[in-house]
């Protein structure tokens, strides 16, 4: 019995080494089959980093991670083919459904929003992302249109544009969901930006934006801002991103640093600094550790318009505060684990849990620190170019309140 057990362990651990055929030589070309809509040079561009790599040192799961990270392709077969000229990196891929009308639903403890968008995550077969549609909720509505052009060769920058117009009844809550401010605003916002990939993992960007915020009559106002505001924003940023694929979950290690100068036409201008970091690492296939952090700081501006530029807790990447919690500065973190439960042809179902903490500062709440557990279930769609749908619950130890969420979301 012991001999059989030892043989089984040896076979599981060493079998792949015994039966795998190591490909020697240098990768000299890339072949991709299975493309229908995507332009061949678009699919090839992110894989060019592997040209010149020694076949004996190549991890094919690294190649699959790059394919999945495109957001529009799914790897079916990845292999090295030996030829007289060198090794060919051959991939068979399946294109995701990238053009679709989609209903959106976001539900949390204090608000419900639903809407409809027409999205194309592979516009013109160029991996460009486009969407147009609207959202309507218990506190207002908004219309949105966006387009992002992805770089398709070295030395060429990408660009993006965004437009939004809407009306919303803003409510500023504290950690115990007590309303401290209520007013109605119309917001017009649009931006135009450039981004440039310096390497396969490092990129820089810059954007110019315009925002016009006007206050509307409302018989149910509470401590509203003194007036509206109009401003121009100038925002350079730096990003670093790696991705990996363990056969079940696509993980990332990313860092984003941004700065913006906001020129306010009818008041004091202000500066803004923001940070986002994600570290996801597989412990064993299908089971990973997830560390996330987010922070934002704004300098002072006129007190009469300051509430217009406060932020929600999403900028700190935490779920333990009310969705309509409002503050000027945040620094948050989340440390957790995620385990896949079931994988089908449609996607992967996983369960996750974390402990979160967040520091916040605002004129109403002052300096506060909150912490507590959060957990949920998430479903990553394979065939659709959508990130996930999920539901979750979070508990704030300091306020004693629960926050519930459900979402079907898009990322652009």
Residue pairs with C-beta under 8 A, 6 or more apart in sequence:
22 55
22 56
23 55
23 56
23 80
23 82
23 87
24 54
24 55
24 56
25 54
25 55
25 82
25 86
25 87
26 52
26 53
26 54
26 55
26 86
26 87
27 50
27 51
27 52
27 53
27 54
27 55
27 58
27 80
27 86
27 87
27 88
27 89
28 51
28 83
28 85
28 86
28 87
28 88
29 51
29 85
29 86
29 88
29 89
30 44
30 47
30 48
30 50
30 51
30 88
30 89
30 90
30 91
31 81
31 88
31 89
31 90
31 91
32 40
32 43
32 44
32 47
32 90
32 91
32 93
33 90
33 91
33 92
33 93
34 76
34 91
34 92
34 93
34 94
34 95
35 43
35 93
35 95
36 95
37 95
37 98
37 122
37 125
38 72
38 73
38 95
38 122
38 125
38 127
39 125
39 126
39 152
41 152
41 153
42 125
42 126
42 127
42 150
42 152
43 70
43 73
43 93
45 151
45 152
45 153
46 66
46 67
46 69
46 70
46 200
47 63
47 66
47 67
47 89
47 91
48 154
49 66
49 200
50 58
50 63
50 89
55 80
55 87
58 80
60 78
60 79
60 80
61 244
61 245
61 246
61 247
62 244
62 245
63 75
63 78
63 89
63 91
64 75
64 78
64 245
65 243
65 244
65 245
65 250
66 243
67 73
67 74
67 75
67 78
67 91
67 93
68 74
68 75
68 243
68 245
68 250
69 243
69 250
70 127
71 96
71 121
71 127
71 385
72 95
72 96
72 98
72 121
72 122
72 127
72 385
73 93
73 94
73 95
73 96
74 93
74 94
74 95
74 96
74 382
74 383
75 91
75 92
75 93
76 92
76 93
76 94
77 90
77 91
77 92
78 89
78 90
78 91
78 92
79 90
79 91
80 87
80 88
80 89
80 90
81 87
81 88
81 90
82 88
95 122
96 121
96 122
96 382
96 383
96 384
96 385
97 383
97 384
97 385
98 120
98 121
98 122
98 385
99 119
99 120
99 122
100 118
100 119
100 384
101 116
101 117
101 118
101 119
102 116
102 117
102 118
102 119
102 386
102 408
102 410
103 114
103 115
103 116
103 408
104 113
104 114
104 115
104 116
104 117
104 133
104 135
104 408
104 409
104 410
105 112
105 113
105 114
105 406
105 407
105 408
106 112
106 113
106 114
106 405
106 406
106 407
106 408
106 409
107 113
107 404
107 405
107 406
107 407
108 323
108 403
108 404
108 405
108 406
109 177
109 322
109 323
109 401
109 402
109 403
109 404
109 405
110 173
110 177
110 322
110 323
110 324
111 137
111 138
111 139
111 323
111 324
112 137
112 138
113 135
113 136
113 137
113 138
114 135
114 136
114 137
115 133
115 134
115 135
115 136
116 133
116 134
117 131
117 132
117 133
117 134
117 144
117 410
118 131
118 132
118 133
119 129
119 130
119 131
119 133
119 410
120 128
120 129
120 130
120 131
121 127
121 129
121 385
121 412
122 128
122 129
122 385
123 129
123 130
123 147
126 149
126 150
126 152
127 150
127 152
128 147
128 148
128 149
128 150
129 146
129 147
129 148
129 150
129 412
130 146
130 147
130 148
131 144
131 145
131 146
131 410
131 412
132 144
132 145
132 146
133 143
133 144
134 141
134 142
134 143
134 144
135 141
135 142
135 144
135 166
139 168
139 169
139 170
139 171
140 166
140 167
140 168
140 169
140 184
141 166
141 167
141 168
142 164
142 165
142 166
142 167
142 168
142 187
143 164
143 165
143 166
144 162
144 163
144 164
145 162
145 163
145 164
146 160
146 161
146 162
146 163
146 412
147 160
147 161
148 158
148 159
148 160
148 161
148 412
149 158
149 159
149 160
150 158
151 157
151 158
151 195
151 196
151 197
157 194
157 195
157 196
158 194
158 195
158 196
158 197
159 192
159 193
159 194
159 195
160 191
160 192
160 193
160 195
160 207
161 190
161 191
161 192
161 193
162 189
162 190
162 191
163 189
163 190
164 187
164 188
164 189
164 190
165 186
165 187
165 188
165 189
166 186
166 187
167 184
167 185
167 186
167 187
167 216
168 184
168 185
168 187
169 182
169 183
169 184
169 218
170 181
170 182
170 183
170 184
170 185
170 324
171 179
171 181
171 182
171 324
172 179
172 180
172 181
172 182
172 307
172 310
172 324
172 325
172 326
172 364
173 179
173 180
173 322
173 324
173 325
173 326
174 180
174 325
174 364
174 365
175 321
175 322
175 325
175 365
175 368
175 370
175 396
175 398
175 399
175 401
176 399
176 401
177 322
177 399
177 401
179 222
180 222
180 223
180 364
181 222
181 223
181 224
181 307
181 326
181 364
182 218
182 220
182 221
182 222
182 223
182 224
183 215
183 218
183 221
183 222
183 224
183 225
184 215
184 216
184 217
184 218
184 221
185 213
185 214
185 215
185 216
185 228
185 308
186 213
186 214
186 216
187 211
187 212
187 213
188 210
188 211
188 212
188 213
189 209
189 210
189 211
189 212
190 209
190 210
191 207
191 208
191 209
191 210
191 233
192 207
192 208
192 209
193 205
193 206
193 207
193 208
193 235
194 205
194 206
194 207
195 203
195 204
195 205
195 206
196 203
196 204
196 205
197 203
198 204
201 240
201 241
201 242
202 238
202 239
202 240
203 238
203 239
203 241
204 236
204 237
204 238
204 239
205 236
205 237
205 238
205 239
206 234
206 235
206 236
206 237
207 233
207 234
207 235
207 237
208 232
208 233
208 234
208 235
209 232
209 233
209 235
210 230
210 231
210 232
210 233
211 229
211 230
211 231
211 233
212 228
212 229
212 230
213 228
213 229
213 230
213 308
214 228
215 224
215 225
215 227
215 228
218 224
224 307
225 304
225 305
225 306
225 307
225 308
226 303
226 304
226 305
227 266
227 304
227 305
228 266
228 305
228 308
229 264
229 265
229 266
229 267
229 305
229 308
229 309
230 264
230 265
230 266
231 262
231 263
231 264
231 265
231 269
232 262
232 263
232 265
233 260
233 261
233 262
233 263
234 260
234 261
234 263
235 258
235 259
235 260
235 261
236 258
236 259
237 256
237 257
237 258
237 259
238 256
238 257
238 258
239 254
239 255
239 256
239 257
240 254
240 255
240 256
241 252
241 253
241 254
241 255
242 252
242 253
242 254
243 250
243 251
243 252
243 253
244 250
244 251
244 252
244 282
245 251
246 282
246 285
246 286
246 288
247 285
247 286
248 285
248 286
248 340
248 343
248 348
249 280
249 282
249 286
249 288
249 338
249 340
249 348
249 350
249 380
250 380
251 280
251 281
251 282
251 288
252 278
252 280
253 278
253 279
253 280
253 281
254 276
254 277
254 278
255 276
255 277
256 274
256 275
256 276
256 277
257 274
257 275
258 272
258 273
258 274
258 275
259 271
259 272
259 273
259 274
260 271
260 272
260 274
261 269
261 271
261 272
262 269
262 270
262 271
262 272
262 309
263 269
264 270
264 301
264 302
264 305
266 305
267 301
267 302
267 304
267 305
268 300
268 301
268 302
269 301
270 298
270 299
270 300
270 301
270 309
271 298
271 299
272 296
272 297
272 298
272 299
273 296
273 297
274 294
274 295
274 296
274 297
274 315
275 293
275 294
275 295
275 296
276 293
276 294
276 317
277 291
277 292
277 293
277 294
278 290
278 291
278 292
278 293
279 289
279 290
279 291
279 292
280 288
280 289
280 290
280 291
280 338
281 288
281 289
282 288
283 289
286 339
286 340
287 337
287 338
287 339
287 340
288 337
288 338
289 335
289 336
289 337
290 334
290 335
290 336
290 337
290 338
290 352
290 354
291 333
291 334
291 335
291 336
292 317
292 333
292 334
293 317
293 331
293 332
293 333
293 334
294 315
294 316
294 317
294 318
294 330
294 331
294 332
295 315
295 316
295 330
295 331
295 332
296 311
296 315
296 316
296 329
296 330
297 329
298 309
298 311
298 328
298 329
300 306
301 309
303 363
306 328
306 363
307 326
307 363
309 328
310 326
310 327
310 328
310 362
311 326
311 327
311 328
311 330
312 323
312 324
312 325
312 326
313 319
313 320
313 321
313 322
313 323
313 325
313 327
313 330
313 332
313 358
313 360
314 323
315 330
316 330
316 331
316 332
316 358
316 360
317 332
317 333
317 334
318 332
318 333
318 334
318 356
318 357
318 358
318 374
318 394
319 356
319 374
319 392
319 394
319 403
319 405
320 356
320 358
320 370
320 371
320 372
320 374
320 394
320 395
320 396
320 403
321 358
321 360
321 370
321 396
321 403
322 401
322 403
323 403
325 360
326 362
326 364
327 360
327 361
327 362
327 365
328 361
328 362
328 363
329 359
329 360
329 361
329 362
330 358
330 359
330 360
330 361
331 358
331 359
332 356
332 357
332 358
332 359
333 356
333 357
333 358
334 354
334 355
334 356
334 374
335 354
335 355
335 356
336 352
336 353
336 354
336 355
336 374
337 352
337 353
337 354
338 350
338 351
338 352
338 378
339 350
339 351
339 352
340 348
340 349
340 350
341 349
341 350
341 351
342 348
342 349
343 349
345 382
345 383
346 381
346 382
346 383
347 379
347 380
347 381
347 382
347 383
348 379
348 380
348 382
349 377
349 378
349 379
350 377
350 378
350 379
350 380
351 375
351 376
351 377
351 378
352 375
352 376
352 377
352 378
353 373
353 374
353 375
354 373
354 374
354 375
355 371
355 372
355 373
355 374
356 371
356 372
356 373
356 374
356 394
357 369
357 370
357 371
358 369
358 370
358 371
359 367
359 368
359 369
360 367
360 368
360 369
360 370
361 367
361 368
368 398
369 398
370 396
370 397
370 398
370 399
371 396
371 397
371 398
372 394
372 395
372 396
372 397
372 398
373 394
373 395
374 392
374 393
374 394
374 395
375 392
375 393
375 394
376 390
376 391
376 392
376 393
376 405
377 390
377 391
377 392
378 388
378 389
378 390
379 388
379 389
379 390
380 387
380 388
381 387
381 388
381 389
386 408
386 409
386 410
387 409
387 410
387 411
388 409
389 407
389 408
389 409
390 405
390 406
390 407
391 404
391 405
391 406
391 407
392 404
392 405
392 406
393 402
393 403
393 404
393 405
394 402
394 403
394 405
395 401
395 402
395 403
396 402
396 403
